[in-house]
């Protein structure tokens, strides 16, 4: 509730000085959104701008430079660049599944289902790790590198930027999982899971956009 | 507009909406590039329209009849800088005549958007607390049983919170005159009438002029 009763006495006490029995006034924040969620929202806003700048470069190369055909010709082979769309599709399914398991973990902690929470976290980490390893293996099999053309540079830029986010997400998930096995979090206190889950879903959403843009269209 | 990443659950739902959004564009693009572009434009336009429509649409808050004795009347007063204005005090006294009135004053802690989003509300709350105390002192001096709270920085949210906690019979909103009122410009009074199923009275207080009347009470179910 946004409106909280604040008596004159409490107000005076909260701002007093020099009395050892006094403590800081209670934190007030809008009833609409908690500061922790504001933090992750601002963070994701900055992330969208970061990804947006990479997409701008990609579309500049593709639309403004008016490159035909698309993908462009690989100078080394004389054929258009091969985009491993099928492997990336499998990877997309893996990442979407990890969103499922992340949501399962969050629902479990809310229902005080410790085993489900832990299993959800472990599965999410394993799926994220699988995605990242598949991405790395696919990089080695692509047959082109960042310096080959502007297309190659933007391809690696966008997918690599997303890969970095998956890696950071995995670190966050690992910390969450360790805390889950140490008995942290409860149905009442699980902000760490909410925020980590939001970040992981954001990474998933960005991958869908990257996949559709870079691999399909 | 609601933040789609407000909670993990909503973010999870957003993942599925993104998949659906992208799948339709891809399907259109397989038919023809221009069909794909058209699908993208239509989907995006629909989403923008839906967001703004949803943002404007306000569901009336269900009002449970307050369980209080006959002859007792609960009045919720929402005001900020005009909270100590004489027209408002007169209106409250007028409505208190002949009934066992209980007045509950909510003073929204108005804040700048940046301070609000960074949860820097201490200054705004201190100022609101001062106005609330002055207002309660004036009302009590007039023999009105009054108590109050500091409310959310969004006046409509503050009203909703006040209604949920106090279950009033009616609502009085006090604002500056139309040419100087941010609340009127933002449609707070109209929004309250649309959103809350209880009588709403709008009182205009011009702090620069000593004798000012109030707008005729507008009651709306």
Interface residues (C-beta under 8 A of the other chain):
Chain A: X1 X2 X3 X4 X5 X6 X8 X11 X15 X25 X27 X28 X29 X30 X31 X32 X33 X35 X37 X38 X40 X41 X42 X44 X96 X99 X102 X103 X106 X193 X194 X197 X198 X201 X202 X204 X205 X208 X209 X212 X216 X217
Chain B: X3 X5 X6 X7 X8 X9 X11 X12 X14 X15 X18 X19 X22 X25 X26 X29 X36 X106 X109 X116 X117 X118 X119 X121 X122 X125 X126 X129 X133 X149 X150 X151 X152 X153 X154 X157 X158 X161 X162 X164 X165
